[in-house]
Amino acid sequence: MTNIRVVSFGCFLGLALFAGGCSKSSPPSEKSKMESAPAKPVAYFHVDPATAGEVTGKITFSGKAPARKKIDMDEDPQCAKEHKGGYIWDESVEVGPKHGLGNVFVYIKKGLEGKKFEAPSDPVVVDQHGCWFMPRVIAMQAGQALEVTNSDPVTHNIHPRSKVNREWNQNQPAGAPPIFRKFFNEPEVMIRVKCNIHAWMKSWIGVVDNPYFAVTKSDGNFEFKNVPPGTYTLEAWQEELGTQEQQVTLASSGKATTEFAFKGE
């Protein structure tokens, strides 16, 4: 009697295992399908050279320019020594000899919606030279890398105080290799940059999602080449004088010109 029960239980167990082994597995969920699917390549916009044109402009200043201020570097004798007893002047408003306005960040703000541009592979370089950020105004495209160098015999610190992108800061001793950072993946105009060691060191970073941007020199001129035809809003930013906007319409294979006029007191 006992043997019969054992055999019967064994058969039942075997049938259960067999049935379990032969049962169909549940189909993969939609979530697992999405996780396993390969990422779709980004569809970058490519400008048609047959219809592309260019936008040029000038940024001028009129009125009384703010008085220039001397930068005191005496708190770090090595920094003062880099200038051999001379002075460094504040560059917050740089007016050229023909009323051109330098250090203005100008870019296409509107009109390119729906177009995604591939970021340049070359980094944008900012150097710390003479205990000063060079250049003062840095322009870059979202997704582009930033390369930071230190040409001075002292330790510096770079601290971009981003609000949209990631905020970070890092010391860079004299003779240290360049710092490469790719933390600016979203448009942000503008990002204030400071040095936590030398309070007088100031700079700005402008990040946009298209390749049409520039920083003016003292002549105030700028140009955007290889621009697709369309109607665009341009914005010019100046750290002390604020922002201005201008609208331009670019015909197929055409040229469009505009001017921004900032005023002092």
Phi, psi and omega per residue, in radians:
M1 nan -0.763 3.132
T2 -1.094 -0.748 -3.126
N3 -1.077 -0.660 -3.134
I4 -1.119 -0.729 3.136
R5 -1.117 -0.716 3.132
V6 -1.088 -0.797 -3.137
V7 -1.097 -0.767 -3.128
S8 -1.079 -0.733 3.121
F9 -1.139 -0.698 3.124
G10 -1.110 -0.708 3.120
C11 -1.126 -0.731 3.135
F12 -1.083 -0.739 3.138
L13 -1.138 -0.730 3.126
G14 -1.094 -0.724 3.118
L15 -1.126 -0.652 3.127
A16 -1.138 -0.762 3.124
L17 -1.127 -0.710 -3.140
F18 -1.093 -0.787 -3.138
A19 -1.107 -0.692 3.122
G20 -1.142 -0.703 -3.126
G21 -1.182 -0.507 -3.088
C22 -1.613 -0.125 -3.108
S23 -1.196 2.580 -3.127
K24 -1.310 2.416 3.082
S25 -1.287 2.639 -3.123
S26 -1.213 2.524 -3.123
P27 -1.133 2.613 -3.138
P28 -1.091 2.508 3.138
S29 -1.264 2.863 3.120
E30 -1.100 -0.579 3.137
K31 -1.128 -0.776 -3.136
S32 -1.164 -0.594 3.085
K33 -1.084 -0.745 -3.125
M34 -1.167 -0.652 -3.118
E35 -1.223 -0.567 -3.102
S36 -1.528 -0.293 -3.105
A37 -1.221 2.433 3.126
P38 -1.175 2.547 -3.132
A39 -1.169 2.408 3.134
K40 -1.300 2.406 3.110
P41 -1.117 2.546 -3.139
V42 -1.249 2.307 3.136
A43 -1.563 1.628 3.134
Y44 -1.376 2.559 3.093
F45 -1.438 2.369 3.105
H46 -2.096 2.194 -3.102
V47 -1.258 2.377 3.073
D48 -1.384 1.964 -3.106
P49 -1.106 -0.362 -3.121
A50 -1.266 -0.397 -3.106
T51 -2.053 -0.088 -3.085
A52 -1.195 2.611 3.109
G53 -2.313 -2.797 3.134
E54 -2.461 2.614 3.117
V55 -2.068 2.206 3.111
T56 -2.174 2.818 3.139
G57 -2.948 3.096 3.140
K58 -2.479 2.495 3.099
I59 -2.054 2.121 -3.044
T60 -2.062 2.861 3.109
F61 -2.291 2.371 3.068
S62 -2.310 2.777 -3.117
G63 1.654 -2.944 -3.091
K64 -1.455 2.130 3.120
A65 -1.316 2.571 3.087
P66 -1.031 2.551 3.124
A67 -1.090 2.401 3.131
R68 -1.261 2.476 -3.110
K69 -1.989 2.395 3.070
K70 -1.362 2.446 3.094
I71 -1.655 2.115 -3.126
D72 -1.572 1.992 3.129
M73 -1.886 0.267 -3.037
D74 -1.123 -0.370 3.136
E75 -1.171 -0.321 3.030
D76 -2.172 1.670 -3.079
P77 -0.955 -0.565 3.136
Q78 -1.169 -0.657 3.084
C79 -1.147 -0.762 3.118
A80 -1.083 -0.645 -3.137
K81 -1.127 -0.547 3.134
E82 -1.056 -0.400 -3.123
H83 -1.842 0.179 3.014
K84 0.890 0.753 3.096
G85 1.444 -0.089 3.117
G86 -1.461 -3.036 -3.093
Y87 -1.997 2.658 2.930
I88 -1.869 2.352 -3.115
W89 -1.784 2.526 3.074
D90 -1.058 2.430 -3.076
E91 -1.978 0.407 -3.057
S92 -1.120 -0.543 3.021
V93 -2.300 1.926 -3.087
E94 -1.928 1.818 -3.122
V95 -1.792 2.238 -3.126
G96 -1.443 3.037 -3.091
P97 -1.141 -0.392 3.134
K98 -1.965 0.584 3.075
H99 1.205 0.229 3.015
G100 -1.250 2.620 -3.108
L101 -1.982 2.086 -3.114
G102 -1.635 2.970 3.123
N103 1.015 0.629 3.044
V104 -1.807 2.271 3.091
F105 -1.610 2.083 -3.118
V106 -2.207 2.445 -3.040
Y107 -2.773 2.853 3.023
I108 -1.393 2.033 -3.074
K109 -1.615 -0.687 -3.119
K110 -2.368 2.674 3.093
G111 2.049 -0.150 -3.130
L112 -1.999 0.303 -3.116
E113 -1.015 2.437 -3.140
G114 1.530 -0.115 3.125
K115 -1.867 2.175 3.126
K116 -1.904 2.180 -3.085
F117 -1.859 2.425 3.117
E118 -1.263 2.375 -3.129
A119 -1.271 2.541 3.082
P120 -1.076 2.574 3.123
S121 -1.409 -0.416 3.121
D122 -1.374 2.420 3.125
P123 -1.341 2.795 2.969
V124 -1.566 2.322 -3.025
V125 -1.859 2.286 2.971
V126 -2.151 2.296 -3.107
D127 -1.963 2.584 3.026
Q128 -1.845 1.789 -2.989
H129 -2.343 2.241 -3.078
G130 1.157 0.490 -3.090
C131 0.995 0.832 -3.060
W132 -2.631 2.463 3.027
F133 -1.381 2.286 3.109
M134 -2.300 2.072 0.049
P135 -1.406 2.980 3.124
R136 -1.287 -0.699 3.135
V137 -1.997 2.128 -3.039
I138 -1.927 2.279 -3.134
A139 -2.025 2.369 -3.135
M140 -2.702 2.849 3.120
Q141 -1.723 2.536 3.133
A142 -0.976 2.317 -3.097
G143 1.618 -0.153 3.135
Q144 -1.455 2.601 -3.130
A145 -1.469 2.670 3.052
L146 -1.966 2.268 3.089
E147 -1.932 2.174 -3.107
V148 -1.977 2.187 3.112
T149 -2.067 2.763 3.103
N150 -2.219 1.876 3.138
S151 -1.631 0.038 -3.070
D152 -1.673 2.784 3.098
P153 -1.496 0.337 3.136
V154 -2.259 2.848 3.077
T155 -1.376 2.370 3.066
H156 -2.083 3.051 3.082
N157 -2.480 2.340 3.069
I158 -1.983 2.259 -3.023
H159 -2.406 1.502 3.034
P160 -1.285 2.120 -3.067
R161 -1.658 1.188 -3.091
S162 -1.189 2.594 3.028
K163 -1.889 -0.586 3.141
V164 -1.685 -0.821 3.105
N165 -1.505 -3.104 -3.101
R166 -1.306 2.259 3.045
E167 -1.444 2.427 -3.139
W168 -2.688 2.815 2.998
N169 -2.654 2.594 -3.064
Q170 -2.650 2.370 3.029
N171 -1.331 2.614 3.101
Q172 -2.426 1.752 -3.123
P173 -1.157 2.856 3.067
A174 -1.048 2.357 3.126
G175 1.389 0.002 3.136
A176 -1.253 2.664 3.105
P177 -1.179 2.857 3.125
P178 -1.035 2.628 3.037
I179 -1.711 2.247 3.070
F180 -1.953 2.209 3.115
R181 -2.374 2.416 3.115
K182 -2.177 1.058 -3.047
F183 -1.814 0.034 -3.064
F184 -1.885 1.418 -3.048
N185 -1.779 -0.103 -3.137
E186 -2.193 2.584 3.084
P187 -1.033 2.422 3.105
E188 -2.789 2.033 -3.135
V189 -2.238 1.946 -0.018
M190 -2.088 2.911 3.096
I191 -1.883 2.133 3.127
R192 -1.358 2.309 -3.135
V193 -2.067 2.361 3.123
K194 -2.356 2.892 2.983
C195 -1.950 2.136 -3.101
N196 -1.265 -0.134 3.139
I197 -1.734 -0.745 -3.110
H198 -2.042 1.832 -2.991
A199 -1.104 -0.431 -3.097
W200 -1.380 -0.212 -3.122
M201 -1.370 2.066 -3.094
K202 -2.368 2.536 3.077
S203 -2.725 2.979 3.136
W204 -2.398 2.539 3.070
I205 -2.125 2.232 3.040
G206 -1.894 2.146 -3.110
V207 -2.045 2.161 3.116
V208 -2.247 2.880 -3.055
D209 -1.728 0.370 3.091
N210 -2.528 2.911 -3.072
P211 -1.535 0.166 -3.037
Y212 -1.795 1.508 -3.141
F213 -2.689 2.809 -3.130
A214 -2.813 2.812 2.984
V215 -2.107 2.168 -3.054
T216 -1.318 2.630 2.954
K217 -1.630 -2.982 -3.017
S218 -1.166 -0.257 3.080
D219 -1.426 -0.232 3.083
G220 1.388 0.041 -3.074
N221 -1.462 2.637 3.018
F222 -2.615 2.798 3.077
E223 -2.664 2.517 3.037
F224 -2.085 2.120 3.136
K225 -1.819 2.847 3.069
N226 1.019 0.791 -3.123
V227 -1.689 2.299 3.093
P228 -1.194 2.627 3.127
P229 -1.070 2.564 -3.132
G230 2.795 -3.131 3.085
T231 -1.883 2.241 -3.000
Y232 -2.278 2.634 2.962
T233 -1.850 2.136 3.090
L234 -1.781 2.494 3.054
E235 -2.130 2.402 3.053
A236 -2.004 2.235 -3.109
W237 -2.035 2.313 3.078
Q238 -2.322 2.293 -2.923
E239 -1.065 -0.485 3.136
E240 -1.841 -0.457 -3.004
L241 -1.784 -0.073 3.072
G242 1.590 -2.669 -3.079
T243 -2.185 2.702 3.010
Q244 -2.408 2.676 3.094
E245 -2.168 2.543 3.042
Q246 -2.402 2.534 3.103
Q247 -1.888 2.380 3.102
V248 -2.298 2.624 3.041
T249 -2.062 2.166 -3.097
L250 -1.899 2.083 3.105
A251 -1.372 2.889 3.099
S252 -1.017 2.193 -3.120
S253 1.037 0.419 -3.042
G254 -1.763 -3.037 3.089
K255 -2.292 2.391 3.107
A256 -2.218 2.475 -3.100
T257 -2.255 2.494 3.113
T258 -2.544 2.939 -3.136
E259 -2.520 2.419 3.043
F260 -1.945 2.333 -3.119
A261 -2.139 1.899 3.076
F262 -1.663 2.618 -3.105
K263 -2.221 2.504 3.048
G264 -1.632 -2.819 -3.133
E265 -1.236 nan nan
